[in-house]
Amino acid sequence: MGLFMGIDASASGLTAERLRMDVISNNIANSNTTRTDRGGAYHRRFVVFEPRTREPKTFEKALMQAVGLSRQTGEGVRAVSIMEDTTQGPMVYDPSHPDANAEGYVEKPNVNIVNEMVDMITAQRAYEANSTAITAAKTMMSKTLEIGK
């Protein structure tokens, strides 16, 4: 395991959570948008993540087998895509609304503010945890360099 791999993994988490917060903010900002460029009400979006992986080098594989590790440690996370929640939003009767259908109903966005705020707090806490991990790694590196003094 390299000296900076922990920082690199946490940095990827910072980037991922920042993207997640941006998408959540966009959902909250459009929570009342009934007409989009594509037509229809706004549909909430969410980020899909996957673990970052790399093939371990031959020496790493041998070392992992000697120590008894069955798999390597995490390499961080990356965003794969931003998906759209295709479930229909609530239909509200408002015949005077410019986006009302023939029956007088308007489709509202499928954004639940409470759920979005919970997701935002979760993303913020994950961001803080990754930031704390980077700070701890920097402190450990600094203390390691002090040993030689």
Backbone as numpy.savetxt, mean C-alpha at the origin, in Angstrom:
# Nx Ny Nz CAx CAy CAz Cx Cy Cz
23.31 -12.04 4.03 22.46 -10.86 4.03 23.35 -9.63 4.03
23.12 -8.73 3.11 23.92 -7.54 2.98 23.64 -6.53 4.08
24.55 -5.60 4.21 24.46 -4.59 5.25 23.24 -3.69 5.09
22.89 -3.41 3.88 21.80 -2.46 3.64 20.48 -3.13 3.23
20.40 -4.46 3.28 19.17 -5.14 2.84 17.98 -4.80 3.71
18.19 -4.66 5.03 17.09 -4.29 5.92 16.57 -2.91 5.63
17.49 -1.99 5.38 17.07 -0.62 5.03 16.35 -0.63 3.69
16.85 -1.41 2.75 16.23 -1.49 1.43 14.81 -2.05 1.52
14.62 -3.08 2.34 13.28 -3.67 2.50 12.33 -2.66 3.14
12.79 -1.95 4.17 11.94 -0.95 4.82 11.66 0.23 3.89
12.64 0.59 3.08 12.43 1.69 2.13 11.36 1.32 1.11
11.34 0.06 0.68 10.29 -0.36 -0.25 8.93 -0.29 0.44
8.89 -0.59 1.74 7.65 -0.46 2.50 7.20 0.99 2.60
8.14 1.91 2.79 7.80 3.34 2.82 7.17 3.77 1.50
7.77 3.36 0.40 7.25 3.72 -0.92 5.86 3.13 -1.14
5.69 1.88 -0.75 4.40 1.21 -0.94 3.30 1.86 -0.11
3.60 2.16 1.15 2.58 2.78 2.01 2.27 4.21 1.58
3.25 4.91 1.03 2.99 6.25 0.51 2.02 6.19 -0.66
2.22 5.24 -1.56 1.30 5.05 -2.68 -0.09 4.70 -2.17
-0.15 3.81 -1.18 -1.43 3.42 -0.60 -2.16 4.63 0.01
-1.42 5.50 0.71 -2.03 6.71 1.28 -2.53 7.65 0.19
-1.78 7.76 -0.91 -2.21 8.60 -2.02 -3.51 8.09 -2.63
-3.63 6.78 -2.81 -4.84 6.19 -3.39 -6.02 6.39 -2.44
-5.80 6.19 -1.15 -6.87 6.39 -0.16 -7.31 7.84 -0.15
-6.37 8.77 -0.21 -6.70 10.20 -0.26 -7.55 10.52 -1.48
-7.21 9.90 -2.60 -7.99 10.10 -3.83 -9.41 9.56 -3.66
-9.54 8.41 -2.98 -10.88 7.86 -2.73 -11.71 8.82 -1.87
-11.10 9.36 -0.83 -11.82 10.29 0.06 -12.19 11.56 -0.70
-11.28 12.06 -1.52 -11.56 13.29 -2.28 -12.70 13.10 -3.27
-12.89 11.88 -3.76 -13.94 11.61 -4.75 -15.16 10.91 -4.15
-15.33 11.01 -2.85 -16.42 10.29 -2.19 -17.81 10.82 -2.55
-17.89 11.96 -3.22 -19.17 12.50 -3.66 -19.25 12.69 -5.17
-18.30 12.16 -5.92 -18.25 12.34 -7.36 -19.20 11.35 -8.05
-20.22 11.89 -8.69 -21.20 11.04 -9.38 -20.97 10.95 -10.88
-20.03 11.73 -11.40 -19.75 11.69 -12.84 -18.24 11.74 -13.06
-17.71 10.72 -13.73 -16.29 10.66 -14.03 -16.08 10.78 -15.54
-14.84 10.83 -15.95 -14.52 10.91 -17.38 -15.01 9.68 -18.13
-15.01 8.53 -17.47 -15.46 7.29 -18.10 -16.97 7.10 -17.99
-17.63 8.03 -17.33 -19.08 7.93 -17.13 -19.40 7.18 -15.86
-20.49 7.54 -15.25 -20.91 6.88 -14.01 -20.21 7.43 -12.80
-20.56 6.87 -11.66 -20.02 7.32 -10.39 -18.58 6.83 -10.21
-17.86 7.52 -9.33 -16.50 7.13 -8.99 -16.54 5.80 -8.25
-15.59 4.93 -8.56 -15.44 3.66 -7.86 -14.11 3.68 -7.12
-14.14 3.25 -5.86 -12.93 3.29 -5.04 -11.84 2.43 -5.66
-10.62 2.82 -5.36 -9.46 2.10 -5.86 -8.64 1.59 -4.68
-7.85 0.56 -4.93 -6.98 0.01 -3.90 -5.72 -0.52 -4.56
-4.65 -0.58 -3.77 -3.35 -0.99 -4.28 -3.14 -2.48 -3.98
-2.59 -3.18 -4.95 -2.26 -4.60 -4.79 -0.74 -4.70 -4.65
-0.29 -5.33 -3.57 1.14 -5.50 -3.30 1.54 -6.95 -3.47
2.84 -7.15 -3.70 3.41 -8.49 -3.69 4.82 -8.40 -3.12
5.32 -9.50 -2.56 6.68 -9.46 -2.02 7.72 -9.34 -3.14
8.76 -8.58 -2.86 9.89 -8.54 -3.79 10.75 -9.76 -3.54
11.17 -10.38 -4.58 12.01 -11.56 -4.43 13.22 -11.46 -5.34
14.23 -12.17 -4.97 15.41 -12.31 -5.82 15.96 -13.71 -5.60
16.63 -14.22 -6.57 17.21 -15.55 -6.45 18.48 -15.46 -5.62
18.57 -16.21 -4.51 19.78 -16.14 -3.69 20.99 -16.70 -4.44
22.14 -16.16 -4.15 23.37 -16.63 -4.78 23.72 -18.01 -4.24
24.60 -18.70 -4.92 24.96 -20.07 -4.55 25.46 -20.14 -3.11
26.31 -19.20 -2.71 26.82 -19.20 -1.35 25.70 -19.00 -0.34
24.78 -18.09 -0.64 23.65 -17.86 0.26 22.80 -19.11 0.41
22.57 -19.82 -0.69 21.80 -21.06 -0.63 22.49 -22.08 0.27
23.80 -22.24 0.10 24.55 -23.20 0.91 24.52 -22.81 2.38
24.67 -21.51 2.65 24.63 -21.03 4.03 23.27 -21.25 4.66
22.22 -20.98 3.91 20.87 -21.17 4.42 20.62 -22.65 4.72
21.10 -23.54 3.86 20.93 -24.97 4.09 21.73 -25.43 5.31
22.94 -24.88 5.48 23.78 -25.26 6.61 23.17 -24.83 7.93
22.52 -23.67 7.93 21.90 -23.15 9.15 20.53 -23.77 9.38
19.95 -24.33 8.35 18.65 -24.97 8.47 17.47 -24.09 8.10
17.73 -23.01 7.38 16.63 -22.15 6.92 16.04 -22.74 5.66
14.73 -22.82 5.63 14.08 -23.40 4.45 13.82 -22.37 3.37
13.76 -21.10 3.77 13.55 -20.06 2.77 14.27 -18.80 3.21
14.49 -17.91 2.26 15.23 -16.70 2.57 14.34 -15.66 3.24
14.98 -14.66 3.82 14.24 -13.59 4.47 13.61 -12.67 3.42
12.71 -11.84 3.86 12.00 -10.95 2.94 12.91 -9.92 2.29
12.54 -9.53 1.12 13.30 -8.53 0.36 12.52 -7.23 0.23
11.37 -7.13 0.87 10.55 -5.93 0.77 9.26 -6.20 0.02
8.65 -5.13 -0.44 7.35 -5.21 -1.09 7.34 -4.28 -2.30
6.47 -4.58 -3.25 6.31 -3.68 -4.39 4.84 -3.65 -4.79
4.43 -2.53 -5.34 3.06 -2.39 -5.81 2.96 -3.02 -7.20
1.97 -3.89 -7.36 1.76 -4.55 -8.63 0.81 -3.74 -9.50
-0.28 -3.28 -8.90 -1.25 -2.51 -9.66 -2.18 -1.75 -8.72
-2.92 -0.84 -9.32 -4.00 -0.14 -8.61 -5.29 -0.62 -9.25
-6.08 -1.33 -8.46 -7.31 -1.94 -8.95 -8.52 -1.07 -8.60
-9.59 -1.28 -9.33 -10.84 -0.55 -9.09 -11.87 -1.51 -8.52
-12.53 -1.11 -7.45 -13.60 -1.90 -6.86 -14.84 -1.71 -7.74
-15.27 -2.77 -8.40 -16.35 -2.64 -9.38 -17.74 -2.81 -8.79
-17.85 -2.96 -7.47 -19.19 -3.08 -6.89 -19.95 -1.77 -7.07
-21.24 -1.91 -7.27 -22.06 -0.72 -7.50 -22.24 0.05 -6.20
-22.21 1.37 -6.32 -22.44 2.23 -5.17 -23.93 2.30 -4.86
-24.29 2.90 -3.75 -25.70 3.00 -3.39 -26.48 3.87 -4.38
-27.70 3.46 -4.64 -28.58 4.22 -5.53 -29.47 5.11 -4.65
-29.46 6.41 -4.93 -30.21 7.38 -4.14 -31.25 8.04 -5.05
-32.48 8.15 -4.56 -33.54 8.76 -5.35 -33.40 10.27 -5.27
-33.11 10.89 -6.43 -32.98 12.34 -6.54 -33.23 12.72 -7.99
-34.52 12.82 -8.37 -34.83 13.09 -9.78 -34.33 14.44 -10.29
-34.01 15.38 -9.40 -33.53 16.69 -9.83 -32.02 16.71 -10.10
-31.33 15.64 -9.75 -29.87 15.57 -9.95 -29.58 15.40 -11.44
-28.57 16.10 -11.98 -28.27 15.99 -13.41 -27.80 14.60 -13.85
-27.34 13.76 -12.92 -26.87 12.42 -13.26 -27.91 11.34 -12.96
-29.15 11.75 -12.70 -30.20 10.78 -12.39 -30.57 9.99 -13.64
-30.89 8.69 -13.43 -31.32 7.87 -14.56 -32.81 8.12 -14.84
-33.39 7.34 -15.74 -34.80 7.54 -16.14 -35.76 7.38 -14.97
-35.40 6.55 -13.98 -36.27 6.34 -12.82 -36.03 7.38 -11.74
-35.05 8.26 -11.90 -34.76 9.31 -10.92 -33.71 8.93 -9.89
-33.02 7.81 -10.09 -32.00 7.36 -9.14 -30.61 7.77 -9.61
-29.77 8.11 -8.64 -28.38 8.50 -8.91 -27.47 7.50 -8.20
-26.49 6.96 -8.95 -25.53 6.07 -8.30 -24.47 6.92 -7.61
-24.32 6.70 -6.32 -23.29 7.39 -5.53 -22.03 6.54 -5.54
-20.87 7.12 -5.25 -19.62 6.35 -5.20 -19.68 5.26 -4.13
-18.97 4.17 -4.37 -18.93 3.07 -3.42 -17.83 3.26 -2.38
-17.57 4.49 -2.01 -16.54 4.84 -1.04 -17.18 4.98 0.34
-16.68 4.19 1.29 -17.13 4.29 2.68 -16.05 5.06 3.44
-16.38 6.26 3.89 -15.39 7.14 4.53 -14.78 6.48 5.76
-15.59 5.79 6.56 -15.06 5.16 7.77 -14.01 4.11 7.40
-14.30 3.26 6.43 -13.33 2.25 6.00 -12.07 2.89 5.44
-12.24 3.97 4.69 -11.08 4.65 4.12 -10.20 5.25 5.22
-10.82 5.80 6.25 -10.04 6.38 7.34 -9.29 5.30 8.12
-9.94 4.15 8.32 -9.26 3.03 8.99 -8.07 2.57 8.14
-8.26 2.46 6.82 -7.17 2.09 5.93 -6.05 3.13 5.97
-6.42 4.40 6.06 -5.42 5.48 6.11 -4.60 5.39 7.40
-5.25 5.12 8.52 -4.53 4.98 9.79 -3.61 3.77 9.74
-4.09 2.67 9.16 -3.26 1.47 9.03 -2.03 1.75 8.17
-2.22 2.44 7.06 -1.09 2.78 6.18 -0.11 3.71 6.90
-0.64 4.65 7.67 0.22 5.57 8.42 1.05 4.82 9.45
0.44 3.88 10.16 1.17 3.10 11.17 2.24 2.22 10.51
1.93 1.65 9.37 2.91 0.83 8.66 4.07 1.70 8.19
3.78 2.91 7.73 4.81 3.84 7.30 5.72 4.18 8.48
5.11 4.48 9.63 5.89 4.80 10.83 6.77 3.62 11.25
6.23 2.40 11.17 7.00 1.21 11.55 8.22 1.04 10.64
8.04 1.24 9.35 9.18 1.13 8.42 10.20 2.22 8.68
9.74 3.42 8.99 10.65 4.52 9.30 11.44 4.21 10.57
10.79 3.65 11.57 11.47 3.27 12.81 12.49 2.17 12.56
12.16 1.22 11.69 13.10 0.14 11.36 14.35 0.70 10.68
14.18 1.67 9.81 15.34 2.29 9.15 16.21 3.01 10.17
15.58 3.74 11.09 16.32 4.45 12.13 17.09 3.48 13.00
16.47 2.36 13.36 17.15 1.35 14.17 18.34 0.75 13.42
18.17 0.48 12.14 19.27 -0.08 11.34 20.43 0.92 11.25
20.11 2.19 11.07 21.15 3.21 11.02 21.89 3.30 12.36
21.16 3.20 13.45 21.78 3.25 14.77 22.70 2.05 14.98
22.25 0.86 14.57 23.09 -0.33 14.70 24.37 -0.20 13.88
24.25 0.33 12.66 25.44 0.51 11.82 26.40 1.51 12.46
25.85 2.57 13.03 26.68 3.58 13.67 27.41 2.99 14.88
26.71 2.21 15.67 27.32 1.57 16.85 28.38 0.56 16.43
28.15 -0.12 15.31 29.13 -1.08 14.80 30.42 -0.37 14.42
30.29 0.80 13.79 31.48 1.55 13.40 32.23 2.09 14.61
31.54 2.32 15.73 32.18 2.82 16.94 33.02 1.75 17.64
32.77 0.49 17.34 33.51 -0.60 17.98 35.01 -0.48 17.69
35.34 -0.05 16.50 36.74 0.06 16.10 37.49 1.22 16.73
36.80 2.08 17.42 37.47 3.26 18.02 38.28 2.91 19.23
